[in-house]
Structures are given as structure tokens and as C-alpha cells.
Amino acid sequence: MIYAEYAPAVGDTRGLGLPDRQSWRVLVGQNRDSDPLSRSNFTCALESLGGEGEHVEVHRSGHWAVGWIEIILINPEHEPTVKIADDIEAALADYPVLDEMHWSNLEHEELCEWAEQVVQSAANCNDIDLQESYCVSWVLRHFDQWTYNDGQPDDDEIAAFLIESGHGVKEE
């Protein structure tokens, strides 16, 4: 699709702004609410293209529905870049993941960040000091043992686990 035909969401104006890029090709995009797969594919596509440069641009803008968007634009007159973009589109048509390892690592990093926030919150709410032995990866191995309320493990169960395992000490 060329930028002149691109609209981020139904009802948005096609080809908004960028008058000198209307014929450039839109390859992939991401936004504030993109899932790890979309973000991984965006990053891997941009890396495959050699990053931003004379024939590859990332257009960034605010958006009323999703906060912000980024799209990769390709100069249609630069054959080597067009060939790489064609290969990326063909790969995504066959299978929706450009790089399994990158996607897996991104998901793992985000899980660890979420778990860290959950554990820190439980420790703070229960006046627990985390010990030097505390490691979020170790705690993740035990997340399936806890009761979940609205997608979050119960703070009291996490606190009890931290104390029982020696990774947390109740503040005096």
C-alpha cells in the first residue's frame, strides 16, 4: 500500500500530511497498544532494511485512538530497498513472525517487567524488604501456585511466599 492510501484507523484521513511521501510504500507499523508480536515485527523489519536512512523512514505521529503510531515508509524508486520490503511482506504472508527468537525474548522481558511490578507492589503493600537473594526469574517459576484476582496474583500470597522462601523479610 502506498502512503496516499494509508489511514491508521477506519474514518481517518488517508495520506494525511507528508505531501512528498504520498507515493512511498507503507511496510509495517506499530502503536502504543501494539502487542509484542507487532512490536517485534516492526523492529525486525526496520533492522532488515538497515534502519532509517535515505530510502527508509519511520513516520511518527500522535493518534486520537491509540496515542501514537509509527509506520515504516519505503522509497519505491530504490530497488534494493523495495526488494527487501518485498521479502519481508512475503515472509509475513507465509508466517506472521519475522524472528521467533526476537519475539520470544521480547515477551520474556515484558513478563519479567510485569512480574517485577507485581512482586514490588506485594512487598510494598505488606511491608516486606526484598533480600539480595531475590530474583524475579526465580519467583516467576512459582506464579502458577497462586490465586489470581483480575489477572493479578494475590498480594498476600506473594508476600507469604517471599518470606517463606527467604527472599523477603517483614519490616519491623
Secondary structure, 3 states (H helix, E strand, C coil): CEHHHCCCCCCCCCCCCCHHHCCCEEEEEEECCCCHHHHHHHHHHHHHCCCCCCCEEEEEEEECCCEEEEEEEECCCCHHHHHHHHHHHHHHHHCCCCCHHHHHHHHHHHHHHHHHHHHHHHHHHCCEEECCCCCHHHHHCCHHHCCEECCEECHHHHHHHHHHCCCEEECC
